[in-house]
Amino acid sequence: MKTELLGQEKNIVTIKVEFEVEEFTESLNKTIQEVTQKINVPGFRKGHIPRKVLDMRFGRKRLYLESLEKMLPKAIDQILGDYDLETIDAPSLKTDEIREGEPLVCELTFEIVPEVSLPEFENIEAEKLRAKVTDKMLDDATDELKRLCSTLNPVERPIDERDVVSTTSLVFLVDSDENQPKENTPQENVFDLSAPNIRGEIKNALLGKTRGEKVSVEFIVDEAHQDKRMAGKKIHYDMTIDQIQERTPPTMGSEFSKQALGVDLDSEEAFREELEKRLLDSLNKENLDAAVNSALDQIIEKSELEVPDTLLNRQIEYQKQRDVELCAQRFGMSLEEYLRNASVSSDQYEREVRKQSMDIMRRTLVLDEIKKKFEIEVEPKDIEAEINRMALVHGTRPESIKAAYYKNQDQLKQLTEELRYVKIANLIQEKVKIKEVDALSAKTPQAAENLEKETSPAGLETTEGKE
């Protein structure tokens, strides 16, 4: 096989391919043998059909094209390697008239990943907000730790907003089409009304009620809920209040310090100093992450690239399909019905989908180019180290976490991409200029939202009120 680069325009590459007579003849003979074993021709046994009869019944041109199709996969693999092409779609094929006993000549047109010209990272400057811990932040953090370390004591009075309430509940999964219960499962629930993630619907339903009272509440469950049967569905709770417990906060001292911070500090001053140090470390990391995200936004904005229509349209279709599923799961309605209720025109929706898809594809292509240019790879030792870190945090054996990831290849792939992004972020942090400031300037770009997480161009939120 001989190949020749005929030309390249933007991300379209055309290559001439010439198969030798021997290659084509070998493939044609295999095709003839296979076809004669498959088709039925009256008066002839399978495998013994004369060539002239086969040409008339099956078609000579069809035999030629099937023979070419057999040669193409190996040829395409060789071309991709020889010319170092990274394609985004199957190539298109153009052939001249095919004749037996002559070389077979065709043209393959490839749509490849577009070139991305990155800016010089050293010319990118991002601002990092100087971390400051105020007295109010210390007070709020101390109060939260006291809440978490408090003891619970049963009380006989109406429920207030700092109580912990135990209930026996009947949970109904509401079918949005028939509006009828699908599940009825008795279960025990404990609701901490002082917790920041308590659902507002549940908290409001319980406030002021007393032990023994019955309460009903209905809401839509977060799509990220661990029980996939419930995720995105409307559920109905019928609750009976079994117990009301009030919190008794701990007194400041070494026992509270050990419980809250894991260190023995016998004075309030030492406790606040340690807590301030930890808060400062956390804020510094948060502000540095924001600065790196700001730098990445600038890199994406200043990169030169054209997003191919194939990639853009593919992302648009994915986005639309996800919105269709989201509307059906969470609201029991079509996307069109949701848009009407939200007073969003189809033109507005199309523009928003296109803009968001373009942002996602630009970000993806720039990140891929950074990965290739700086040879950023995630090695098995990186995954091993992250699994060991998670095991330490969660107090479990690394082997159990590793087994779970390697059993679910999608989760392993997601972990690998997360680690690759961390490496890219570390690279950006090293190469760009990061200036610490007391206040971000007006010209500083806001840190971009993480486009890898679920977003919705129609304004469909992907997270509900917390449970």
Steps between C-alpha positions, in 0.01 A plus 500: 500500500622847408371823652537866412390812688288697253428795727382639831256784560447590864414165660416314176772271363474319163724202425532304179522123546618259231460127560728275296342259250594204720335652809175570319495159329551319831217695666271448198558121505411489871184701435396269214556195717291643785216614274472168317458329836215734599273557201266248336499473122263238349692223323827559685634375830628752756868563445482387137336798329675603177651847504287628212182388677621657824570830324147503358319394818709682762648783294859550394519851648365372828771232511766766440366728774475218755858403418609860556315514832696197617831677432407838648524434880864390481578779254341766723692378807825525302414849374416628850836373623705618201354850497440528878133588458247524783157476339162609631286305254517215249668603172303556181592293193526594134595244233579512131371228269624163628644252250633151564866454421575866577598680825201620699521874567281692747500812714435509874399829660557520876356753742764535769523668838569868427829665578503699823747783545551560870614838634829531687412401856769733637299796364186400690445679832234401750407653834484298820294651778703526820344269759367664815322338792263736679368470854155423359641212293668362811180539702289330231748212462515455878120495522480238225757280674307534826184401316666192358650402838191573708306238696132423437234492770129411451251781564121530513425830324435633149784457254738792447762555233795351694335169591563149369173330409444124464204388286336190361418573139306356212676602181308513172667534162251704304442408137486828311278349226237330714563698819473175695734352765760259361672416830384479859795414723488548878831635621659683791646844431702737716496867397752746646322833455817695581699335221579732207387240245156428645227532241293812554174313429568246775621759750198726448262205528646391836550836675250556780369143497504272805570132566228272360379745236478398135656713229492478119745655256571464127803600290723402207815306588844615390620318187828420677315307772669169583177306448460506120137395529427829673739729310315776317160368610223659704456329836243534773575453873233414759690537830412421859718685752651245739755702696627856538854557626667829582871564472716572803821658371833395657702729723833632373792284616733218411221242447320725251828585331593134455153419368478797265859543378675179604751684722512565876465876559393604848434872440255686277785716368701196387186348345427815299862528386496143368161547338613828341806325354284227345250748362783706355647193328160413357439855376846517344434181306154620395635837382791336319259265321293803397812674366599191299147477360520868405833436327348204313210720388751746356694221328178372340397851396840579344548164329457501123280221368191431293249253639394266215128482429512123549617533861273796572188336359580178684520690829180693423310176439637348821397813692149497358451130571616549858251786545220283362584227753537756780156649438338156488672377817463807717186671378304231321470713188654541158776751432256707294253514792776603739618779268145632467455501878837675542411757230806399297454509123643224281733757339632604841553137593682424173732799549574404859566135410733604221692746719542253784602222263757727338644587844520133593674402176751787519586402854530131407726567199725738694537254789582222253764718335659584837505128578672419170744792497627438852461121481273482802407140573343323795709198596395200711706637791291822492178301530654288775602810696152653469333177614733488803412862579126427480541193721678710762230767493214251526674267742471193282728253322650612166430157351121542536504841327729370226275201438196726467671724243644220291163326499332811358700619199291816462589609853865414438496709182343790692764474772774499235359815338476672839864419574603621155319829564683537832829458315398761244399740780838447671678570172303823450577605857872453435513682167264800527552807715283502811482828689359513852260789556271627773213543254448364150511765228195563286681372190579164658289231329274311731599139554311295243246251615617145460361415157564130558219479749138480396367839387187599318470759225128529561561613855411158637681473829664164553506518877194531717475628855713280717372214708 
